[in-house]
Amino acid sequence: MVDLKHQILSVFRNGDEIGTTVILYGMPSKPTPIGAFPVLEKSERHRSSLYDAQMPYMLRLTGDGVAIHASHVRRAAATHGCIGVPPQFAMWLFARIRVGDPVYITSTMSAA
């Protein structure tokens, strides 16, 4: 579950939270979409052809390129709609998420 309002991503298994981290998300001109998205693809060493940028531990959520991936999360930074997570967490998440797993992006967190 991704909570844009509180800038966190939380991972749940069988109703229990097993991990959480801070995130980066889209800027006003390129917002992160809200809704339920299955993980469509995984790529450990993905490179964005659109932005010519490395996107390690990429978990694709939409056909138009929105993904969760490793990023240097820092104050006042944003993405082009993707969800950026710290590299160590991205590696941890990549090992636990399967293609087809649901990702819920909200503007306010609710219990899973």
Biopython code that builds the backbone (N, CA, C, O; Angstrom):
import numpy as np
from Bio.PDB.StructureBuilder import StructureBuilder

atoms = [
    (1, "MET", "N", (0.837, -1.168, 0.000)),
    (1, "MET", "CA", (0.000, 0.000, 0.000)),
    (1, "MET", "C", (0.886, 1.237, 0.000)),
    (1, "MET", "O", (1.843, 1.331, 0.769)),
    (2, "VAL", "N", (0.555, 2.182, -0.872)),
    (2, "VAL", "CA", (1.290, 3.441, -0.971)),
    (2, "VAL", "C", (0.363, 4.564, -0.526)),
    (2, "VAL", "O", (-0.732, 4.723, -1.066)),
    (3, "ASP", "N", (0.796, 5.331, 0.443)),
    (3, "ASP", "CA", (0.033, 6.462, 0.958)),
    (3, "ASP", "C", (0.758, 7.743, 0.555)),
    (3, "ASP", "O", (1.754, 8.126, 1.170)),
    (4, "LEU", "N", (0.245, 8.399, -0.485)),
    (4, "LEU", "CA", (0.893, 9.606, -0.995)),
    (4, "LEU", "C", (0.850, 10.746, 0.014)),
    (4, "LEU", "O", (1.813, 11.503, 0.136)),
    (5, "LYS", "N", (-0.258, 10.874, 0.735)),
    (5, "LYS", "CA", (-0.396, 11.973, 1.694)),
    (5, "LYS", "C", (0.691, 11.915, 2.769)),
    (5, "LYS", "O", (1.262, 12.941, 3.140)),
    (6, "HIS", "N", (0.970, 10.707, 3.265)),
    (6, "HIS", "CA", (1.962, 10.553, 4.334)),
    (6, "HIS", "C", (3.341, 10.143, 3.806)),
    (6, "HIS", "O", (4.280, 9.970, 4.583)),
    (7, "GLN", "N", (3.456, 9.991, 2.498)),
    (7, "GLN", "CA", (4.714, 9.674, 1.820)),
    (7, "GLN", "C", (5.363, 8.395, 2.341)),
    (7, "GLN", "O", (6.556, 8.359, 2.641)),
    (8, "ILE", "N", (4.533, 7.333, 2.441)),
    (8, "ILE", "CA", (5.062, 6.048, 2.877)),
    (8, "ILE", "C", (4.517, 4.905, 2.016)),
    (8, "ILE", "O", (3.438, 4.998, 1.431)),
    (9, "LEU", "N", (5.281, 3.855, 1.962)),
    (9, "LEU", "CA", (4.867, 2.603, 1.340)),
    (9, "LEU", "C", (4.937, 1.546, 2.430)),
    (9, "LEU", "O", (5.958, 1.409, 3.104)),
    (10, "SER", "N", (3.853, 0.797, 2.607)),
    (10, "SER", "CA", (3.796, -0.273, 3.597)),
    (10, "SER", "C", (3.505, -1.581, 2.888)),
    (10, "SER", "O", (2.692, -1.631, 1.966)),
    (11, "VAL", "N", (4.173, -2.637, 3.323)),
    (11, "VAL", "CA", (4.012, -3.967, 2.739)),
    (11, "VAL", "C", (3.269, -4.845, 3.750)),
    (11, "VAL", "O", (3.640, -4.923, 4.921)),
    (12, "PHE", "N", (2.218, -5.501, 3.269)),
    (12, "PHE", "CA", (1.415, -6.375, 4.120)),
    (12, "PHE", "C", (1.415, -7.787, 3.564)),
    (12, "PHE", "O", (1.380, -7.982, 2.349)),
    (13, "ARG", "N", (1.454, -8.776, 4.453)),
    (13, "ARG", "CA", (1.263, -10.183, 4.112)),
    (13, "ARG", "C", (0.308, -10.770, 5.142)),
    (13, "ARG", "O", (0.552, -10.695, 6.346)),
    (14, "ASN", "N", (-0.776, -11.353, 4.658)),
    (14, "ASN", "CA", (-1.780, -11.965, 5.530)),
    (14, "ASN", "C", (-2.281, -10.993, 6.590)),
    (14, "ASN", "O", (-2.542, -11.387, 7.727)),
    (15, "GLY", "N", (-2.416, -9.718, 6.216)),
    (15, "GLY", "CA", (-2.950, -8.709, 7.125)),
    (15, "GLY", "C", (-1.941, -8.096, 8.075)),
    (15, "GLY", "O", (-2.271, -7.162, 8.805)),
    (16, "ASP", "N", (-0.717, -8.603, 8.079)),
    (16, "ASP", "CA", (0.317, -8.073, 8.968)),
    (16, "ASP", "C", (1.281, -7.190, 8.188)),
    (16, "ASP", "O", (1.693, -7.538, 7.082)),
    (17, "GLU", "N", (1.635, -6.056, 8.761)),
    (17, "GLU", "CA", (2.618, -5.183, 8.123)),
    (17, "GLU", "C", (4.005, -5.779, 8.328)),
    (17, "GLU", "O", (4.414, -6.037, 9.460)),
    (18, "ILE", "N", (4.731, -5.998, 7.225)),
    (18, "ILE", "CA", (6.060, -6.599, 7.318)),
    (18, "ILE", "C", (7.180, -5.636, 6.913)),
    (18, "ILE", "O", (8.358, -5.974, 7.030)),
    (19, "GLY", "N", (6.824, -4.453, 6.443)),
    (19, "GLY", "CA", (7.842, -3.475, 6.073)),
    (19, "GLY", "C", (7.213, -2.142, 5.725)),
    (19, "GLY", "O", (6.071, -2.082, 5.270)),
    (20, "THR", "N", (7.963, -1.073, 5.941)),
    (20, "THR", "CA", (7.491, 0.263, 5.593)),
    (20, "THR", "C", (8.692, 1.153, 5.284)),
    (20, "THR", "O", (9.782, 0.948, 5.817)),
    (21, "THR", "N", (8.479, 2.139, 4.420)),
    (21, "THR", "CA", (9.551, 3.064, 4.055)),
    (21, "THR", "C", (8.972, 4.391, 3.585)),
    (21, "THR", "O", (7.787, 4.490, 3.264)),
    (22, "VAL", "N", (9.820, 5.397, 3.549)),
    (22, "VAL", "CA", (9.464, 6.688, 2.961)),
    (22, "VAL", "C", (9.567, 6.573, 1.442)),
    (22, "VAL", "O", (10.260, 5.699, 0.923)),
    (23, "ILE", "N", (8.868, 7.468, 0.732)),
    (23, "ILE", "CA", (8.841, 7.407, -0.730)),
    (23, "ILE", "C", (9.015, 8.788, -1.350)),
    (23, "ILE", "O", (8.877, 9.819, -0.691)),
    (24, "LEU", "N", (9.322, 8.767, -2.639)),
    (24, "LEU", "CA", (9.149, 9.909, -3.534)),
    (24, "LEU", "C", (7.957, 9.565, -4.406)),
    (24, "LEU", "O", (7.650, 8.388, -4.596)),
    (25, "TYR", "N", (7.285, 10.566, -4.936)),
    (25, "TYR", "CA", (6.180, 10.298, -5.853)),
    (25, "TYR", "C", (6.097, 11.433, -6.869)),
    (25, "TYR", "O", (6.908, 12.358, -6.846)),
    (26, "GLY", "N", (5.116, 11.354, -7.756)),
    (26, "GLY", "CA", (5.012, 12.267, -8.888)),
    (26, "GLY", "C", (4.849, 13.729, -8.529)),
    (26, "GLY", "O", (4.360, 14.091, -7.458)),
    (27, "MET", "N", (5.279, 14.553, -9.471)),
    (27, "MET", "CA", (5.141, 15.997, -9.325)),
    (27, "MET", "C", (3.783, 16.437, -9.901)),
    (27, "MET", "O", (3.151, 15.659, -10.617)),
    (28, "PRO", "N", (3.325, 17.645, -9.611)),
    (28, "PRO", "CA", (2.009, 18.076, -10.098)),
    (28, "PRO", "C", (1.820, 17.930, -11.610)),
    (28, "PRO", "O", (0.721, 17.609, -12.061)),
    (29, "SER", "N", (2.864, 18.158, -12.390)),
    (29, "SER", "CA", (2.729, 18.043, -13.843)),
    (29, "SER", "C", (2.760, 16.590, -14.327)),
    (29, "SER", "O", (2.417, 16.315, -15.477)),
    (30, "LYS", "N", (3.162, 15.671, -13.469)),
    (30, "LYS", "CA", (3.231, 14.242, -13.808)),
    (30, "LYS", "C", (2.907, 13.451, -12.536)),
    (30, "LYS", "O", (3.798, 12.844, -11.943)),
    (31, "PRO", "N", (1.627, 13.455, -12.113)),
    (31, "PRO", "CA", (1.258, 12.857, -10.829)),
    (31, "PRO", "C", (1.290, 11.323, -10.836)),
    (31, "PRO", "O", (1.183, 10.680, -11.880)),
    (32, "THR", "N", (1.436, 10.779, -9.659)),
    (32, "THR", "CA", (1.321, 9.335, -9.455)),
    (32, "THR", "C", (-0.162, 8.994, -9.452)),
    (32, "THR", "O", (-0.938, 9.644, -8.752)),
    (33, "PRO", "N", (-0.572, 7.991, -10.218)),
    (33, "PRO", "CA", (-1.996, 7.637, -10.256)),
    (33, "PRO", "C", (-2.457, 6.995, -8.947)),
    (33, "PRO", "O", (-1.681, 6.343, -8.249)),
    (34, "ILE", "N", (-3.726, 7.194, -8.636)),
    (34, "ILE", "CA", (-4.349, 6.588, -7.457)),
    (34, "ILE", "C", (-5.222, 5.435, -7.932)),
    (34, "ILE", "O", (-5.900, 5.535, -8.955)),
    (35, "GLY", "N", (-5.199, 4.337, -7.177)),
    (35, "GLY", "CA", (-6.018, 3.185, -7.527)),
    (35, "GLY", "C", (-5.329, 1.882, -7.172)),
    (35, "GLY", "O", (-4.318, 1.866, -6.470)),
    (36, "ALA", "N", (-5.893, 0.787, -7.670)),
    (36, "ALA", "CA", (-5.346, -0.544, -7.447)),
    (36, "ALA", "C", (-4.656, -1.005, -8.726)),
    (36, "ALA", "O", (-5.232, -0.926, -9.811)),
    (37, "PHE", "N", (-3.427, -1.485, -8.597)),
    (37, "PHE", "CA", (-2.631, -1.882, -9.748)),
    (37, "PHE", "C", (-1.935, -3.209, -9.461)),
    (37, "PHE", "O", (-1.299, -3.352, -8.417)),
    (38, "PRO", "N", (-2.041, -4.174, -10.360)),
    (38, "PRO", "CA", (-1.248, -5.390, -10.178)),
    (38, "PRO", "C", (0.177, -5.129, -10.666)),
    (38, "PRO", "O", (0.383, -4.334, -11.583)),
    (39, "VAL", "N", (1.142, -5.785, -10.068)),
    (39, "VAL", "CA", (2.510, -5.702, -10.585)),
    (39, "VAL", "C", (2.513, -6.426, -11.927)),
    (39, "VAL", "O", (2.217, -7.619, -11.998)),
    (40, "LEU", "N", (2.850, -5.698, -12.987)),
    (40, "LEU", "CA", (2.819, -6.234, -14.350)),
    (40, "LEU", "C", (4.133, -6.876, -14.771)),
    (40, "LEU", "O", (4.152, -7.801, -15.583)),
    (41, "GLU", "N", (5.231, -6.378, -14.213)),
    (41, "GLU", "CA", (6.559, -6.826, -14.646)),
    (41, "GLU", "C", (7.568, -6.501, -13.558)),
    (41, "GLU", "O", (7.403, -5.533, -12.816)),
    (42, "LYS", "N", (8.607, -7.311, -13.467)),
    (42, "LYS", "CA", (9.729, -7.056, -12.571)),
    (42, "LYS", "C", (11.003, -7.029, -13.402)),
    (42, "LYS", "O", (11.170, -7.829, -14.323)),
    (43, "SER", "N", (11.904, -6.100, -13.073)),
    (43, "SER", "CA", (13.201, -6.049, -13.746)),
    (43, "SER", "C", (14.233, -5.514, -12.758)),
    (43, "SER", "O", (14.135, -4.379, -12.293)),
    (44, "GLU", "N", (15.213, -6.339, -12.450)),
    (44, "GLU", "CA", (16.215, -5.956, -11.457)),
    (44, "GLU", "C", (17.095, -4.801, -11.921)),
    (44, "GLU", "O", (17.506, -3.968, -11.113)),
    (45, "ARG", "N", (17.388, -4.748, -13.226)),
    (45, "ARG", "CA", (18.282, -3.708, -13.753)),
    (45, "ARG", "C", (17.622, -2.959, -14.911)),
    (45, "ARG", "O", (18.173, -2.902, -16.010)),
    (46, "HIS", "N", (16.470, -2.400, -14.671)),
    (46, "HIS", "CA", (15.725, -1.717, -15.727)),
    (46, "HIS", "C", (16.314, -0.331, -16.009)),
    (46, "HIS", "O", (16.803, 0.349, -15.106)),
    (47, "ARG", "N", (16.257, 0.067, -17.274)),
    (47, "ARG", "CA", (16.631, 1.426, -17.674)),
    (47, "ARG", "C", (15.452, 2.022, -18.429)),
    (47, "ARG", "O", (14.960, 1.424, -19.386)),
    (48, "SER", "N", (15.001, 3.183, -18.011)),
    (48, "SER", "CA", (13.883, 3.857, -18.656)),
    (48, "SER", "C", (14.320, 4.377, -20.017)),
    (48, "SER", "O", (15.286, 5.133, -20.126)),
    (49, "SER", "N", (13.599, 3.965, -21.051)),
    (49, "SER", "CA", (13.893, 4.490, -22.385)),
    (49, "SER", "C", (13.318, 5.897, -22.540)),
    (49, "SER", "O", (13.850, 6.701, -23.306)),
    (50, "LEU", "N", (12.242, 6.198, -21.825)),
    (50, "LEU", "CA", (11.617, 7.513, -21.907)),
    (50, "LEU", "C", (12.474, 8.603, -21.258)),
    (50, "LEU", "O", (12.605, 9.700, -21.803)),
    (51, "TYR", "N", (13.059, 8.297, -20.086)),
    (51, "TYR", "CA", (13.832, 9.295, -19.342)),
    (51, "TYR", "C", (15.332, 9.007, -19.345)),
    (51, "TYR", "O", (16.105, 9.747, -18.736)),
    (52, "ASP", "N", (15.749, 7.939, -20.027)),
    (52, "ASP", "CA", (17.143, 7.537, -20.081)),
    (52, "ASP", "C", (17.746, 7.531, -18.677)),
    (52, "ASP", "O", (18.765, 8.170, -18.413)),
    (53, "ALA", "N", (17.091, 6.794, -17.791)),
    (53, "ALA", "CA", (17.514, 6.758, -16.393)),
    (53, "ALA", "C", (17.458, 5.332, -15.861)),
    (53, "ALA", "O", (16.604, 4.538, -16.254)),
    (54, "GLN", "N", (18.381, 5.026, -14.962)),
    (54, "GLN", "CA", (18.366, 3.729, -14.296)),
    (54, "GLN", "C", (17.175, 3.661, -13.339)),
    (54, "GLN", "O", (16.877, 4.628, -12.637)),
    (55, "MET", "N", (16.502, 2.519, -13.316)),
    (55, "MET", "CA", (15.381, 2.272, -12.403)),
    (55, "MET", "C", (15.577, 0.888, -11.782)),
    (55, "MET", "O", (14.834, -0.043, -12.094)),
    (56, "PRO", "N", (16.591, 0.747, -10.891)),
    (56, "PRO", "CA", (16.873, -0.562, -10.311)),
    (56, "PRO", "C", (15.684, -1.128, -9.530)),
    (56, "PRO", "O", (14.904, -0.386, -8.933)),
    (57, "TYR", "N", (15.568, -2.439, -9.549)),
    (57, "TYR", "CA", (14.513, -3.157, -8.821)),
    (57, "TYR", "C", (13.130, -2.635, -9.185)),
    (57, "TYR", "O", (12.305, -2.362, -8.314)),
    (58, "MET", "N", (12.894, -2.502, -10.479)),
    (58, "MET", "CA", (11.656, -1.935, -11.001)),
    (58, "MET", "C", (10.504, -2.938, -10.912)),
    (58, "MET", "O", (10.634, -4.101, -11.295)),
    (59, "LEU", "N", (9.369, -2.451, -10.394)),
    (59, "LEU", "CA", (8.103, -3.186, -10.349)),
    (59, "LEU", "C", (7.094, -2.354, -11.136)),
    (59, "LEU", "O", (6.572, -1.363, -10.626)),
    (60, "ARG", "N", (6.820, -2.754, -12.378)),
    (60, "ARG", "CA", (5.926, -1.963, -13.251)),
    (60, "ARG", "C", (4.475, -2.110, -12.803)),
    (60, "ARG", "O", (3.999, -3.215, -12.542)),
    (61, "LEU", "N", (3.775, -0.964, -12.719)),
    (61, "LEU", "CA", (2.378, -0.942, -12.293)),
    (61, "LEU", "C", (1.415, -0.588, -13.415)),
    (61, "LEU", "O", (0.253, -0.992, -13.375)),
    (62, "THR", "N", (1.873, 0.158, -14.415)),
    (62, "THR", "CA", (0.995, 0.569, -15.514)),
    (62, "THR", "C", (1.703, 0.382, -16.851)),
    (62, "THR", "O", (2.930, 0.321, -16.922)),
    (63, "GLY", "N", (0.908, 0.293, -17.892)),
    (63, "GLY", "CA", (1.453, 0.153, -19.234)),
    (63, "GLY", "C", (2.176, 1.386, -19.732)),
    (63, "GLY", "O", (2.972, 1.302, -20.667)),
    (64, "ASP", "N", (1.908, 2.541, -19.117)),
    (64, "ASP", "CA", (2.568, 3.766, -19.578)),
    (64, "ASP", "C", (3.784, 4.140, -18.729)),
    (64, "ASP", "O", (4.248, 5.279, -18.772)),
    (65, "GLY", "N", (4.300, 3.176, -17.955)),
    (65, "GLY", "CA", (5.590, 3.381, -17.314)),
    (65, "GLY", "C", (5.628, 3.690, -15.839)),
    (65, "GLY", "O", (6.719, 3.861, -15.296)),
    (66, "VAL", "N", (4.508, 3.771, -15.160)),
    (66, "VAL", "CA", (4.551, 4.034, -13.719)),
    (66, "VAL", "C", (5.018, 2.758, -13.013)),
    (66, "VAL", "O", (4.514, 1.663, -13.265)),
    (67, "ALA", "N", (5.990, 2.935, -12.125)),
    (67, "ALA", "CA", (6.591, 1.792, -11.440)),
    (67, "ALA", "C", (7.048, 2.185, -10.047)),
    (67, "ALA", "O", (7.158, 3.367, -9.721)),
    (68, "ILE", "N", (7.309, 1.180, -9.237)),
    (68, "ILE", "CA", (8.031, 1.348, -7.977)),
    (68, "ILE", "C", (9.471, 0.969, -8.300)),
    (68, "ILE", "O", (9.711, -0.061, -8.931)),
    (69, "HIS", "N", (10.434, 1.788, -7.876)),
    (69, "HIS", "CA", (11.840, 1.461, -8.136)),
    (69, "HIS", "C", (12.750, 2.163, -7.141)),
    (69, "HIS", "O", (12.334, 3.081, -6.433)),
    (70, "ALA", "N", (13.999, 1.714, -7.102)),
    (70, "ALA", "CA", (14.989, 2.321, -6.218)),
    (70, "ALA", "C", (15.253, 3.763, -6.644)),
    (70, "ALA", "O", (15.327, 4.081, -7.831)),
    (71, "SER", "N", (15.392, 4.614, -5.647)),
    (71, "SER", "CA", (15.643, 6.027, -5.899)),
    (71, "SER", "C", (16.307, 6.621, -4.665)),
    (71, "SER", "O", (16.156, 6.098, -3.560)),
    (72, "HIS", "N", (17.027, 7.692, -4.850)),
    (72, "HIS", "CA", (17.601, 8.382, -3.699)),
    (72, "HIS", "C", (16.521, 9.311, -3.158)),
    (72, "HIS", "O", (16.305, 10.405, -3.682)),
    (73, "VAL", "N", (15.853, 8.866, -2.115)),
    (73, "VAL", "CA", (14.745, 9.615, -1.517)),
    (73, "VAL", "C", (15.328, 10.766, -0.706)),
    (73, "VAL", "O", (16.083, 10.562, 0.244)),
    (74, "ARG", "N", (14.958, 11.975, -1.105)),
    (74, "ARG", "CA", (15.467, 13.161, -0.418)),
    (74, "ARG", "C", (14.420, 14.272, -0.462)),
    (74, "ARG", "O", (13.533, 14.286, -1.316)),
    (75, "ARG", "N", (14.547, 15.171, 0.454)),
    (75, "ARG", "CA", (13.610, 16.287, 0.589)),
    (75, "ARG", "C", (13.509, 17.084, -0.713)),
    (75, "ARG", "O", (14.513, 17.338, -1.379)),
    (76, "ALA", "N", (12.287, 17.472, -1.061)),
    (76, "ALA", "CA", (11.971, 18.321, -2.215)),
    (76, "ALA", "C", (12.201, 17.640, -3.564)),
    (76, "ALA", "O", (12.154, 18.306, -4.599)),
    (77, "ALA", "N", (12.448, 16.337, -3.576)),
    (77, "ALA", "CA", (12.602, 15.618, -4.843)),
    (77, "ALA", "C", (11.263, 15.012, -5.241)),
    (77, "ALA", "O", (10.388, 14.811, -4.399)),
    (78, "ALA", "N", (11.110, 14.722, -6.533)),
    (78, "ALA", "CA", (9.874, 14.125, -7.043)),
    (78, "ALA", "C", (10.220, 13.221, -8.220)),
    (78, "ALA", "O", (11.361, 13.190, -8.681)),
    (79, "THR", "N", (9.220, 12.486, -8.698)),
    (79, "THR", "CA", (9.400, 11.601, -9.841)),
    (79, "THR", "C", (8.474, 12.043, -10.972)),
    (79, "THR", "O", (7.726, 13.011, -10.837)),
    (80, "HIS", "N", (8.536, 11.328, -12.073)),
    (80, "HIS", "CA", (7.624, 11.554, -13.200)),
    (80, "HIS", "C", (6.427, 10.612, -13.087)),
    (80, "HIS", "O", (5.983, 10.053, -14.090)),
    (81, "GLY", "N", (5.903, 10.431, -11.875)),
    (81, "GLY", "CA", (4.742, 9.576, -11.643)),
    (81, "GLY", "C", (5.067, 8.268, -10.964)),
    (81, "GLY", "O", (4.172, 7.605, -10.438)),
    (82, "CYS", "N", (6.334, 7.880, -10.965)),
    (82, "CYS", "CA", (6.738, 6.635, -10.312)),
    (82, "CYS", "C", (6.769, 6.806, -8.793)),
    (82, "CYS", "O", (6.612, 7.908, -8.267)),
    (83, "ILE", "N", (6.976, 5.687, -8.110)),
    (83, "ILE", "CA", (7.153, 5.685, -6.666)),
    (83, "ILE", "C", (8.594, 5.277, -6.405)),
    (83, "ILE", "O", (8.984, 4.141, -6.676)),
    (84, "GLY", "N", (9.370, 6.193, -5.884)),
    (84, "GLY", "CA", (10.770, 5.934, -5.578)),
    (84, "GLY", "C", (10.915, 5.524, -4.127)),
    (84, "GLY", "O", (10.335, 6.143, -3.236)),
    (85, "VAL", "N", (11.699, 4.470, -3.892)),
    (85, "VAL", "CA", (11.970, 3.986, -2.533)),
    (85, "VAL", "C", (13.484, 3.866, -2.359)),
    (85, "VAL", "O", (14.201, 3.705, -3.346)),
    (86, "PRO", "N", (13.986, 3.940, -1.120)),
    (86, "PRO", "CA", (15.426, 3.812, -0.901)),
    (86, "PRO", "C", (15.963, 2.497, -1.486)),
    (86, "PRO", "O", (15.274, 1.478, -1.452)),
    (87, "PRO", "N", (17.188, 2.520, -2.021)),
    (87, "PRO", "CA", (17.733, 1.336, -2.686)),
    (87, "PRO", "C", (17.691, 0.046, -1.869)),
    (87, "PRO", "O", (17.324, -0.999, -2.407)),
    (88, "GLN", "N", (18.054, 0.085, -0.598)),
    (88, "GLN", "CA", (18.037, -1.139, 0.218)),
    (88, "GLN", "C", (16.622, -1.692, 0.356)),
    (88, "GLN", "O", (16.419, -2.905, 0.307)),
    (89, "PHE", "N", (15.645, -0.804, 0.528)),
    (89, "PHE", "CA", (14.252, -1.251, 0.630)),
    (89, "PHE", "C", (13.776, -1.782, -0.709)),
    (89, "PHE", "O", (13.044, -2.771, -0.754)),
    (90, "ALA", "N", (14.177, -1.146, -1.800)),
    (90, "ALA", "CA", (13.786, -1.610, -3.136)),
    (90, "ALA", "C", (14.261, -3.042, -3.366)),
    (90, "ALA", "O", (13.524, -3.865, -3.909)),
    (91, "MET", "N", (15.478, -3.335, -2.956)),
    (91, "MET", "CA", (16.023, -4.689, -3.106)),
    (91, "MET", "C", (15.221, -5.678, -2.255)),
    (91, "MET", "O", (14.886, -6.768, -2.719)),
    (92, "TRP", "N", (14.916, -5.304, -1.025)),
    (92, "TRP", "CA", (14.117, -6.137, -0.122)),
    (92, "TRP", "C", (12.733, -6.380, -0.717)),
    (92, "TRP", "O", (12.253, -7.514, -0.735)),
    (93, "LEU", "N", (12.095, -5.324, -1.201)),
    (93, "LEU", "CA", (10.748, -5.422, -1.767)),
    (93, "LEU", "C", (10.749, -6.295, -3.021)),
    (93, "LEU", "O", (9.873, -7.143, -3.191)),
    (94, "PHE", "N", (11.722, -6.091, -3.888)),
    (94, "PHE", "CA", (11.825, -6.836, -5.141)),
    (94, "PHE", "C", (11.866, -8.342, -4.887)),
    (94, "PHE", "O", (11.287, -9.122, -5.642)),
    (95, "ALA", "N", (12.549, -8.739, -3.827)),
    (95, "ALA", "CA", (12.663, -10.162, -3.486)),
    (95, "ALA", "C", (11.351, -10.750, -2.978)),
    (95, "ALA", "O", (11.174, -11.968, -3.007)),
    (96, "ARG", "N", (10.434, -9.913, -2.517)),
    (96, "ARG", "CA", (9.205, -10.409, -1.896)),
    (96, "ARG", "C", (7.948, -10.266, -2.764)),
    (96, "ARG", "O", (6.953, -10.954, -2.536)),
    (97, "ILE", "N", (7.996, -9.387, -3.740)),
    (97, "ILE", "CA", (6.824, -9.120, -4.577)),
    (97, "ILE", "C", (6.844, -10.014, -5.804)),
    (97, "ILE", "O", (7.894, -10.259, -6.399)),
    (98, "ARG", "N", (5.650, -10.503, -6.175)),
    (98, "ARG", "CA", (5.507, -11.337, -7.370)),
    (98, "ARG", "C", (4.684, -10.589, -8.413)),
    (98, "ARG", "O", (3.863, -9.736, -8.076)),
    (99, "VAL", "N", (4.911, -10.914, -9.667)),
    (99, "VAL", "CA", (4.052, -10.391, -10.734)),
    (99, "VAL", "C", (2.626, -10.801, -10.389)),
    (99, "VAL", "O", (2.370, -11.955, -10.046)),
    (100, "GLY", "N", (1.705, -9.854, -10.480)),
    (100, "GLY", "CA", (0.310, -10.084, -10.131)),
    (100, "GLY", "C", (-0.075, -9.612, -8.747)),
    (100, "GLY", "O", (-1.260, -9.425, -8.473)),
    (101, "ASP", "N", (0.903, -9.411, -7.856)),
    (101, "ASP", "CA", (0.579, -8.898, -6.513)),
    (101, "ASP", "C", (-0.058, -7.518, -6.644)),
    (101, "ASP", "O", (0.349, -6.725, -7.494)),
    (102, "PRO", "N", (-1.058, -7.226, -5.806)),
    (102, "PRO", "CA", (-1.718, -5.913, -5.892)),
    (102, "PRO", "C", (-0.949, -4.815, -5.168)),
    (102, "PRO", "O", (-0.346, -5.042, -4.119)),
    (103, "VAL", "N", (-0.985, -3.628, -5.748)),
    (103, "VAL", "CA", (-0.433, -2.429, -5.123)),
    (103, "VAL", "C", (-1.566, -1.417, -5.092)),
    (103, "VAL", "O", (-2.166, -1.116, -6.124)),
    (104, "TYR", "N", (-1.858, -0.893, -3.906)),
    (104, "TYR", "CA", (-2.920, 0.092, -3.729)),
    (104, "TYR", "C", (-2.276, 1.443, -3.451)),
    (104, "TYR", "O", (-1.518, 1.603, -2.495)),
    (105, "ILE", "N", (-2.590, 2.405, -4.300)),
    (105, "ILE", "CA", (-2.057, 3.763, -4.131)),
    (105, "ILE", "C", (-3.208, 4.653, -3.705)),
    (105, "ILE", "O", (-4.206, 4.774, -4.415)),
    (106, "THR", "N", (-3.068, 5.274, -2.543)),
    (106, "THR", "CA", (-4.120, 6.119, -1.980)),
    (106, "THR", "C", (-3.552, 7.481, -1.614)),
    (106, "THR", "O", (-2.341, 7.697, -1.634)),
    (107, "SER", "N", (-4.451, 8.387, -1.282)),
    (107, "SER", "CA", (-3.999, 9.676, -0.746)),
    (107, "SER", "C", (-4.162, 9.717, 0.767)),
    (107, "SER", "O", (-3.772, 10.693, 1.407)),
    (108, "THR", "N", (-4.737, 8.661, 1.343)),
    (108, "THR", "CA", (-4.817, 8.492, 2.804)),
    (108, "THR", "C", (-4.777, 7.014, 3.118)),
    (108, "THR", "O", (-5.476, 6.222, 2.486)),
    (109, "MET", "N", (-3.969, 6.637, 4.085)),
    (109, "MET", "CA", (-3.761, 5.229, 4.438)),
    (109, "MET", "C", (-4.986, 4.650, 5.137)),
    (109, "MET", "O", (-5.625, 5.312, 5.955)),
    (110, "SER", "N", (-5.299, 3.397, 4.797)),
    (110, "SER", "CA", (-6.341, 2.646, 5.520)),
    (110, "SER", "C", (-5.801, 1.260, 5.779)),
    (110, "SER", "O", (-4.853, 0.837, 5.117)),
    (111, "ALA", "N", (-6.369, 0.553, 6.710)),
    (111, "ALA", "CA", (-5.898, -0.795, 7.052)),
    (111, "ALA", "C", (-6.095, -1.751, 5.885)),
    (111, "ALA", "O", (-7.110, -1.694, 5.191)),
    (112, "ALA", "N", (-5.130, -2.621, 5.674)),
    (112, "ALA", "CA", (-5.199, -3.606, 4.593)),
    (112, "ALA", "C", (-5.924, -4.856, 5.045)),
    (112, "ALA", "O", (-6.078, -5.796, 4.265)),
]
sb = StructureBuilder()
sb.init_structure("model")
sb.init_model(0)
sb.init_chain("A")
sb.init_seg("    ")
for serial, (resi, resn, name, xyz) in enumerate(atoms, 1):
    if name == "N":
        sb.init_residue(resn, " ", resi, " ")
    sb.init_atom(name, np.array(xyz, "f"), 0.0, 1.0, " ", f" {name:<3s}", serial, name[0])
structure = sb.get_structure()
